[in-house]
Each structure stands twice: as C-alpha cells, then as structure tokens.
Amino acid sequence: MFKIILLAFLSINIFALEISLQGAKEKHQDYSTLHLKDKDKFLCQEIKDDFGVVVKIVCAFTKSPTQKIQKIQNSFFEIDTESKKKTFFLVIKPYQKMKLLPMVFNLTKDDTTFSSNVELSNHWMIVGYKEVIPYMDKRTDSDVSINFPVTASEDKLPYVGSLDINGNPVYVKRVGDVTDYIKIKKYYKEKNYEHTLGLINDIMKEYPNSLFKAELLFYKIRVYSKLGENEKLIEVAKDYLRDYSSDENVPEVLSLIARSCDKAGMNSDADYFYDRLFSEHSDSVYAKWGYIYMAQALEISGNSAKARALYEKVLKETDNIDVALEASYKLAQNNLASSNFKEAAEHIQKIIKARPEFFSNENTDRSMGMMYEFIDNSDYISGTTIAKAVFEHMEPDDDRYEKLSKNIGIWLSKTEQKKEALAALNVYLEKFSEGSFVKEVQVAKDALFFDVNDENASAKLTAFDKLMQEYGGDSIGNKAIYEKAKLLMAEGKFKAALDMEKQLLTLDTQEYQDIPNLITDAAIGTMKQALKDKECNSVLVISSQHKIELSNEWDDGIYECAMKGADFILAKKMADRNLKSKDIQQRKKWLYRYIKVDFATGNYSNVIEASKELITLIGNDQNSEYKDVHRYIFDTYHRLEDANKMIEAITNLVKVYKDDYLDIDRYVAIMVVGSNKKDNNLVIEYGEKIMKIQKISASHAQSPFVEFALYQAYLDRENYNKAHEVIKSLDILELNKNDRSRQKYLLGNILTKLWKDKDAQKAYQEAIDADKNSAWAGLAKSAKEL
C-alpha cells in the first residue's frame, strides 16, 4: 500500500514528563499521535458520553511542573492542565475522534506481546483521527476469550561484526580514553567546566598518545574560554593550531584565540588570528562569531560606531540562528548606549520572535540590566517584553521572581496594553496572595477598570487580533484589519484606528474603497480628541502629517495649540480665515489673535494697522477683553524705537488701565524717552506714577533707577524740596553699596542747596561710609572739604 507520511513534531519536557505531539497522513487522511512518557507510571483514563464517544482523556500525576504550561493544540487535540489538591492533571479534549492506548511493550527489545488492559503505564499514546483509526482494526474482545501471547522473534543468524579490507574480522579493543572522552563531552554539555578540565588533564597524562588528542586540546580551549583563562587558552590554542592545522575545529579555535588575544591586550596577535579566520574560513559560522568578538573589542576601546557596523554585517550575512541572536542582542546594547532606543527596541522584538528563551539561562543577568535601561527611558513595551521572557524561565525560588511578576503588570499598565496588564496583575495576585507588593498591584489593577470594562467590544477586538495573526496576508486577515479599524472608530478609539494606518494602506483599494476616508476620519477624530484634551503636540503632528482642516468651530483650539507650539504659520492661518467674520465679537477676537501672531513674528506694520482697527471696534468699552491691544501697540512702537508714537500710545494706555503694575516697565521706557529728549515733564509724570505703584504694591523692582532719574528732573527744575523727598525715600530701601553711596551723596547735595549744611555733612559722611572706594564717595569727600 502506497502511503505518504507528513510529520509535524512538538516536544515538551516538564519535570520527568515528556509530551510529544505528531501529525501525519495515512491513505491521504490526516491523523495525529500524542505520546505521554514519564519515568514513573501514571494513570490515564478515557471519559465517554452516553453514546460511548470519548469526550476527553484525563491523566493524573503526583508531581507538579515548576513552570506554567501554556495550552497546546493542533487540528485533533486541545491539551490543557489543572492542579487540584497537590495532584497535577493533563486534560486532552478532541476536535475529531481519539483513542487512548497504553504502550506497554518496546518492540525494539521485546519479542513477545499480548493484548494488555492496564490502568498504569510509563508510556501512553493517544491517536486523533477523523473517521477510521489508522493502522488498526477495531474489534470487540469477548469476555471469555483467551489472551494468547504473540512471539515475533526470528531465527538468530551468526554475527561476525566488522571486517577489514581483506574480509577478515576486525578486533577493536575498547580503551579508557574513549570512555573518558565521552565523559568530557557530557561534562562540557552540562557546563561542569572544572570537572571537564580536570578529566582532560588526567587523560592527557595517562594517554599522551591518545587518538583523541586533537579533540582533548579542542575541549580544553573551549573550557578555558568559558572560564575566562585567556593566557592559558592562547598557549594551548597555539599548540593546537601548529599540530592540527587541518582539523575541522580550526575555525572555532581561531575565533577563540583571537578573542583571548584581544582581551589579553595582544592586539597584533589578535589581528593575525582574525585575518586567518576571515581569509581561510570565511564561509564558516565561526567567522561570523569572529566579527562579533572583534566588534566587542572595538566597543571596549570606544569605537562604538565601527562595532555597530560589524554587528550589522554579521546580522545581514549569517544564516545561523545563534549568531543572529547574539548580533541582534549586541546591536540592541550598542544602540542603547548611543540612546538610539527605537533601533534597540526593534532588535529586541526580533529576538523575541525568534527565540524568547534567549533572554534567560546564561543571559538572565545581562538581559535584566537591559530591561531596566528600557524602563528607565520609558520604553515599557520593550522592557516588559524582556521581563516576560525572563520570567517565563525563572525558577519560583529566585529572589527576583515575585518582584519581576509585579513589575510586568505595573509596567504594562503604563502602556496601551491594558488588557495584558490586567492579566499580568491577576497572575501576580494569584501567585502571591500575601506577597510584598499586593497593595501596589491592587491599586494598579483598579486603575485599569475604566480601560477594560467594555467586554463586548474588547472581545471583538481580541478576535480580530487573533484572525489577523492567524490569517495575516490573506482575505480573512485583511478583513480583520478593516473591521477592527471600523470598530475602533465606532468605539471612539480614533488614535488606535489611526495607528493601523500602515496596515490599512496594505489593503486592496478596489475591495476596500473607503480606506482613505477611514484614515482621514481617524485622523480627524484623533485631532479633535487631542484638542479636547489639550494635547497640543498631537494636534500639531496630525495637522502636519495628514493636512487636516477642521471646521471653524475647532479654530480656537487649533490657534491656541499653534501658539503654544510656536507654529505661527498655522496660527496665522486660523486668524486669517476669521478676520472677515460678520460677527463683530468674532472679528474682534480674531483681530486680537492676529495681532498676537504678528507681534510674535515681528510683523510690526501689520500689528500697527490691525491694532488701529481693533481699537476702533472696541471704542469706549473700558472693560473689553481685548483692551491690552494698547499694550501691544505701545510695545511695537517701543521695539521700533519710535519715541513720539510711544508717548502717544502710553497716553491711551494710561486712560485704559490707569496706574497698573503690569505697565511699570512701559513707564520706565517713557522715562528713558523723557531723559533722552531732556523732557523733565515726562520723567516726572511717569516717575511719580512708578513710585506710587511701587508703594501700593510694596515692590520696588525699579528702584533706585526711578528715584535717581526723578531726583535729577526735579533738580533740573530747581524743585529742591521734591528732589529731597524723592532721594530721601530711598533711605528705607535695601541698596547695594555703590547705590547707597550715590543716594547719600545726592541727599547731601540737595541738603546743601536747602541750606542744611549740618545734615548735608552727615549725608556726605554716610556716602563715604557706604562704599569708600566708589566715585560717589570721592565726590562726597570733595563736597565735605568745601
């Protein structure tokens, strides 16, 4: 009978139990076999319904696994686990039909078999099939039938064994170095490097001419590499390369000696061995390892960019999964060190897809270091990706186990993966009901309630994700992408829908003709939501990337975000489209905003013209919310250094605001204009205003500049009493030594003019005492001597 067998194999080991799942064909009919093996016998039973159909098979074990087993399934079986009262159960449910069979006999060893009906066995096989069980006849045995054993042994023929070239028997004496060499390989595989090294030395001493000398030296080199014994490795490797230059392991030895030379500071020797490795064994996988070792040395020397180029070269050229994983990991580390977090995250995702267990075992410590680097830089997705891979293979008695379980949930809660966060937090609470972080985890879980309480929509989204994963690239997967985006839009999750833009753009536009509109609507919805939430950065990004123009009702928010983000072009655009509004209130508002944009961008002629129009529209409304247009026009003239217009503008500003503390700097500017124009009236008018405002506000930010200028103006007008009053007012303020010396000198000077010589002498002395090295102290000394 012609048969085609197609096998798909899955094998899992938990405690001493081995689960092996295979798929095949017989007579063009698919079937599957599931083998369960353990060193101890265990119970398996079929559970049937009222019609005699097997609905499930349950196997019981007295031991529980140290790690959680994910659900396993194929087209015939679904394998799940349960734990009750310290008993571990495997529950196998059929998708088609299935049959449980104890594998009592080993046909490679046993000659005799018989029909066996046992409840306990070390090995059970479950056959899953559609209609007819393959390779078997279904029959019912009579209760009174006799179970005869079947013996299948054949006559034994004489055994000669190996023959030499002449046809004579070859006699091989088993020697000790053969057995010990096998032990060496075993110890090395078990990572028992000290025992490996000791046994190698013993063998080489006992069997100096062993046929396995090349292999012994090779393993010695390997062990020294693992133990970091670089100088010893170099010594042994040189002997090996001299005596066994054509050995198949030369490429690996060259890569290891080159790395050790680098580590030992023997750079020229390292270059020599690297050159041999790359020139003589360029096609070897160890040439790729050599590039990785070379790149590591370059990183240590500070040449990070050249190291990155070598890692990328290896990743591009290799077809070896171990090399590719190490290169990706090194690239992630390299990019992290250069703050290229996005690129580092991409390499982490590649490792996770290829072999998530890479992050555990020997790599656990360095992987956790990288994990915290991502978290410290707020990349919670990459951080938790590594954390989950490490946690999956970490022993429960590890001191870091509970904290890592907690962190996975907490970190995920800071991402958009709210459902995964909730599941992770629940895992922690189930595993550590009285753990150290229960309160923190419970708070994080409660915070997720509002994100994951829409069960129906969430269930649909989960289903769509599953379809997209299982049917990626075909019509079902594409339809799932489209329907998920529509559902997200219906649920108001516009940003999530917009995040699917790349996936949506891969769809057939003939079949899904509204994709452009769907993306635009998602962008509009996201932008509106960002406006409501005042997330101005998102508003500006979407406006720029998608060229979205919302209706006029959103102009206020867009304008505010544009001004906040200094996008004056967008702000000006919003103002321009509203300047001609027929609504007088809207027109005033947008004229005012137009002025603010032009003032910020230095378009002063526009500011002046628009300000005049706005002032006309405001009229005599002293309470107008746009009345600080007077301040803008004054500040514009100030920037243009138009003194006459500044005087004109300050007059209007004072009419509107009276004496307002916010205008004190503007009054100072007018005093400067007055001083430059020798207009003491201006100096006195605005100087007095400033002194009045400062007295009311108990703030003297403009002192003593104002008092000195006002004093001089009163002095010029020979109003000595006012000059004395002004300069005397500084007595109660805290001044630096130079200003105090100046104030006391000016006080003495005005007292002299008021014929109060005794008081003047005292003031002059105080000027000297305040700062004897100042010019004012010198003037005071001269004044005292007169």
Secondary structure, DSSP 8 states (H G I E B T S, - for coil): -------EEEEEEETTEEEEEEEEEETTEEEEEEEEEEEEEEEEEEEE-TTS-EEEEEEEESS--SS----EE-SSEEEEEEEETTEEEEEEEESSEEEEEE----TTT-SEE-----SEEEEEEEEEESSS-TT-------TT-----EE-----------B-TTS-B------HHHHHHHHHHHHHHTT-HHHHHHHHHHHHHH-TT-TTHHHHHHHHHHHHHHHT-HHHHHHHHHHHHHH-TT-TTHHHHHHHHHHHHHHTT-HHHHHHHHHHHHHH-TTSHHHHHHHHHHHHHHHHTT-HHHHHHHHHHHHHH---HHHHHHHHHHHHHHHHHTT-HHHHHHHHHHHHHH-GGGGSGGGHHHHHHHHHHHHHTT-HHHHHHHHHHHHHTS-TTSTTHHHHHHHHHHHHTTSS-HHHHHHHHHHHHHH-TT-TTHHHHHHHHHHTTTTS--HHHHHHHHHHHHHHHHTTTSHHHHHHHHHHHHHHHHTT-HHHHHHTHHHHHTS-TTTSTTHHHHHHHHHHHHHHHHHHTT-HHHHHHHHHHH-----GGGHHHHHHHHHHTT-HHHHHHHHHTTTT-SSHHHHHHHHHHHHHHHHHHT-HHHHHHHHHHHHHHHTT-TT-TTTTHHHHHHHHHHHTT-HHHHHHHHHHHHHHHSS-GGGHHHHHHHHHHHHHTT-HHHHHHHHHHHHHHHHHHT--TTTTHHHHHHHHHHHHTT-HHHHHHHHHGGGGS---HHHHHHHHHHHHHHHHHTT-HHHHHHHHHHHHHH-TTSHHHHHHHHHHH-
